[in-house]
Amino acid sequence: MEIIYYAGLAAMGLVAGLLGALLGLGGGVFVVPALTLLFGVPTSTAIGTSNVAVVATSTGGASTYIRNRLTNIRLGLLLLTSTTVAALISSLLVSVLPAQVLSGLFAVVLIYVAYTMLAGGRRQSANPQPSVLSPQSSKDALGLGGSYYDPATGKTEQYMPRRVGVGVGTSALAGVIAGLLGVGGGIVQMPVMNLLMGIPLKVATGTSNFMIGVTATSAAFVRYAHGDVDPLIAVPTALCVFLGARLGAWLVPRMPGARLKTIFGWVAVVIAILMLLQALGIYSARGR
């Protein structure tokens, strides 16, 4: 049974790392519900494990994203000013919140993500070029504009972030989500950059991947200090998440973003329903 258990952890980690890197979400959005719903891991331990897995996702994809110019480091550092502080503060609250409350919060966040992915994909289909601009076409005092080559279209895309102040403020919410739920904040950060700030999906993915590593590292130290990181679960999960993230980062430049949004949106709906049932006491996780 132990072999089956750890084989399951390995498979879950690979899938979480792959999907987390593809969408810049860190993999925690899959690790937490998988550990609680399928492996019977306590929610606080699942969140601590997820923090470690998110760091692995960020590390696994970082070099590929930077090499392909899909990481806007200057923008990421700006948004991190509010994200990291909020993540540290909120991570201190996890140990005092009931597991059912955390499951309910996770379900609400997943429903939000599903909506932004599915609705955002339809909006971009109706108006496919609302956010890709030439960096020289408008004022860029902070030097946040950039460009990248997209192998999927064979073109060099240029972009200019908009609503930067709103983005910085909203990033605090991403930090709260990261600290409470151990998901790195990418589930909020990526839609904020793509839909609110007008960052192309692939750049938002790469930049989010960079940011989640910082926020998850700070939260992971807090969770470890509280005894919420089980090495027997966290180490094999993080290793496989790292491998999946390497593959996901390699696939990002080669895949259409709209299809990924639709697939992830419906997957998020299913997981949200399961987490909501668990919060209501209707569905109980299976033990180890």
C-alpha positions in Angstrom: 0.0 0.0 0.0 2.9 2.4 0.7 4.2 1.9 -2.9 0.7 2.7 -4.3 0.5 5.7 -2.0 3.8 7.2 -3.0 3.2 6.4 -6.7 0.0 8.3 -6.4 1.8 11.3 -4.9 4.3 11.1 -7.8 1.6 11.1 -10.4 -0.3 13.9 -8.7 2.9 16.0 -8.5 3.7 15.5 -12.2 0.3 16.6 -13.2 0.2 19.5 -10.8 3.6 20.8 -11.9 2.7 20.5 -15.5 -0.6 22.3 -15.3 0.7 24.8 -12.7 3.6 25.8 -15.0 1.4 25.9 -18.1 -0.8 28.5 -16.5 1.5 30.1 -14.0 -0.6 29.0 -11.1 2.1 27.1 -9.2 0.4 23.7 -9.0 -0.9 24.4 -5.5 -4.4 24.8 -6.9 -4.2 21.0 -7.7 -2.0 19.8 -4.8 -4.2 21.0 -2.0 -7.5 19.4 -3.1 -5.7 16.3 -4.3 -4.0 15.7 -1.0 -7.1 16.4 1.0 -9.7 14.7 -1.2 -7.7 11.7 -2.5 -5.0 11.1 0.1 -6.8 12.1 3.3 -4.0 14.6 4.3 -5.1 17.2 6.9 -5.8 20.6 5.2 -3.1 22.4 7.1 -0.5 19.8 6.1 -1.7 19.9 2.5 -1.3 23.7 2.5 2.3 23.4 3.9 3.1 20.7 1.3 1.6 22.9 -1.4 3.9 25.8 -0.4 6.9 23.6 -1.0 5.5 22.4 -4.3 4.8 25.9 -5.5 8.5 26.8 -4.9 9.4 23.7 -6.9 7.1 24.8 -9.8 8.7 28.2 -9.9 12.2 26.8 -9.8 11.4 24.3 -12.5 10.1 26.8 -15.0 12.1 29.9 -14.2 15.1 29.4 -16.6 12.9 28.4 -19.6 10.5 31.4 -19.1 13.4 33.9 -18.7 15.2 32.5 -21.8 12.1 32.9 -23.9 11.6 36.4 -22.6 8.2 35.4 -21.0 9.1 36.8 -17.6 8.8 40.5 -17.0 11.0 40.7 -13.9 10.6 44.4 -13.4 6.8 44.1 -13.3 7.0 41.1 -11.1 9.1 42.8 -8.5 6.7 45.8 -8.5 3.7 43.6 -7.8 5.6 41.6 -5.2 5.8 44.6 -2.9 2.2 44.1 -1.8 1.9 40.4 -2.4 4.7 39.2 -0.1 3.7 41.2 2.9 0.1 40.0 2.6 1.2 36.4 2.2 3.4 36.5 5.3 0.6 37.9 7.5 -2.2 35.6 6.2 0.0 32.5 6.5 0.0 33.0 10.3 -3.8 32.6 10.3 -3.9 29.1 8.8 -3.4 27.1 12.0 -6.3 28.8 13.8 -8.9 28.3 11.0 -11.0 25.1 10.9 -10.3 22.8 8.0 -13.9 23.2 6.7 -13.4 26.9 6.5 -10.2 26.5 4.5 -11.9 24.1 2.1 -14.8 26.5 1.6 -12.4 29.4 0.9 -10.6 27.2 -1.6 -13.8 26.3 -3.4 -14.7 30.0 -3.6 -11.3 30.9 -5.1 -11.5 28.0 -7.6 -15.0 29.2 -8.8 -13.5 32.7 -9.3 -10.6 31.3 -11.3 -12.9 29.2 -13.4 -15.1 32.2 -14.2 -12.1 34.4 -15.1 -10.6 31.8 -17.3 -13.8 30.9 -19.2 -15.2 34.4 -19.4 -11.8 35.9 -20.2 -11.3 33.4 -23.0 -14.7 34.4 -24.6 -13.9 38.1 -24.2 -10.5 37.8 -25.9 -12.1 35.8 -28.7 -14.4 38.7 -29.4 -11.7 41.3 -29.1 -8.4 39.5 -29.7 -5.9 42.4 -29.5 -7.0 44.7 -26.7 -3.8 44.5 -24.7 -0.8 43.9 -27.0 0.7 47.3 -27.8 4.0 48.7 -28.8 6.1 49.8 -25.8 6.9 53.0 -27.6 3.3 53.9 -28.4 2.5 55.2 -24.9 4.3 56.6 -21.9 6.3 53.9 -20.0 8.0 55.8 -17.2 8.6 52.6 -15.2 10.0 50.7 -18.1 7.4 47.9 -17.8 6.8 47.3 -21.5 8.3 44.4 -23.3 8.3 42.0 -26.2 8.7 38.3 -26.9 8.7 36.0 -29.9 5.7 33.7 -30.0 6.5 30.4 -31.9 2.8 29.6 -32.1 2.1 32.6 -34.3 5.6 33.1 -35.7 5.5 36.8 -34.7 7.2 39.1 -32.2 4.6 40.5 -29.8 5.0 43.8 -28.0 2.9 44.8 -25.0 2.4 47.6 -22.4 0.9 47.0 -19.0 -2.1 49.2 -18.1 -3.8 49.9 -14.7 -0.5 49.3 -12.9 -1.7 51.0 -9.7 -4.8 48.8 -9.6 -2.7 45.8 -10.3 -0.4 46.5 -7.4 -3.3 46.9 -5.0 -5.0 43.7 -6.3 -1.8 41.8 -5.8 -2.3 42.1 -2.0 -5.3 39.8 -2.5 -3.1 37.3 -4.3 -0.8 37.4 -1.3 -3.7 36.7 1.1 -4.8 33.7 -1.1 -1.2 32.5 -1.2 -0.7 32.6 2.6 -4.1 31.1 3.5 -4.4 28.4 0.9 -0.7 27.6 0.0 -1.3 28.1 -3.8 1.3 30.8 -4.4 -1.1 33.5 -5.4 -0.9 32.6 -9.1 -4.6 31.8 -9.3 -5.3 35.5 -8.7 -2.1 37.0 -10.1 -2.2 35.5 -13.5 -5.9 36.5 -14.3 -5.1 40.0 -12.9 -2.1 40.5 -15.2 -3.9 39.0 -18.2 -7.4 40.4 -17.9 -6.9 43.6 -15.8 -3.5 44.8 -16.8 -3.5 43.7 -20.4 -0.4 41.4 -20.2 -0.4 38.7 -22.9 -1.3 35.3 -21.5 2.1 33.7 -22.0 4.0 36.7 -20.4 1.5 36.7 -17.5 2.2 33.0 -17.0 6.0 33.4 -16.9 5.8 36.5 -14.7 3.4 34.7 -12.3 5.7 31.7 -12.2 8.5 34.0 -11.1 6.4 35.7 -8.4 4.9 32.6 -6.8 8.3 31.3 -6.0 8.9 34.4 -3.8 5.6 34.4 -2.0 5.5 30.6 -1.5 9.0 30.6 -0.1 8.2 33.0 2.7 4.9 31.2 3.4 6.7 27.8 3.4 9.0 28.9 6.2 6.0 30.0 8.3 4.2 26.7 7.7 7.3 24.7 8.5 7.7 26.5 11.8 4.1 25.6 12.6 4.8 21.9 11.9 2.6 21.8 8.8 5.2 20.4 6.4 5.6 16.6 6.4 8.9 15.7 4.7 7.6 12.2 3.7 4.8 13.9 1.7 6.4 17.2 0.7 9.7 15.9 -0.7 8.4 13.3 -3.2 5.6 15.7 -4.2 7.9 18.6 -4.7 10.4 16.5 -6.8 7.7 15.4 -9.2 6.2 18.8 -9.3 9.6 20.1 -10.4 9.8 17.6 -13.2 6.2 18.4 -14.4 7.0 22.2 -14.2 10.0 21.7 -16.5 7.8 20.0 -19.1 5.0 22.6 -18.7 7.4 25.6 -19.1 8.8 24.0 -22.3 5.2 23.6 -23.7 4.0 27.1 -22.9 5.5 28.9 -26.0 4.2 26.1 -28.2 0.5 25.9 -27.1 -2.5 28.2 -27.8 -3.5 30.0 -24.6 -7.3 30.0 -25.3 -7.5 26.2 -25.2 -5.6 26.0 -22.0 -7.9 28.6 -20.4 -11.0 26.6 -21.3 -9.6 23.2 -20.1 -8.4 24.6 -16.8 -11.7 26.5 -16.3 -13.7 23.4 -16.3 -11.2 21.4 -14.3 -11.4 24.2 -11.7 -15.2 23.9 -11.6 -15.0 20.1 -10.8 -12.4 20.6 -8.0 -14.4 23.5 -6.6 -17.5 21.3 -6.3 -15.6 18.6 -4.5 -14.0 21.0 -2.1 -17.3 22.7 -1.4 -18.9 19.2 -0.6 -16.0 18.6 1.8 -16.5 21.9 3.5 -20.2 21.0 4.0 -19.4 17.6 5.4 -21.0 15.8 2.4 -17.8 14.4 1.0 -15.0 13.0 3.2 -11.4 12.4 2.1 -10.0 8.9 2.1 -7.3 8.2 4.6 -3.8 7.1 4.0 
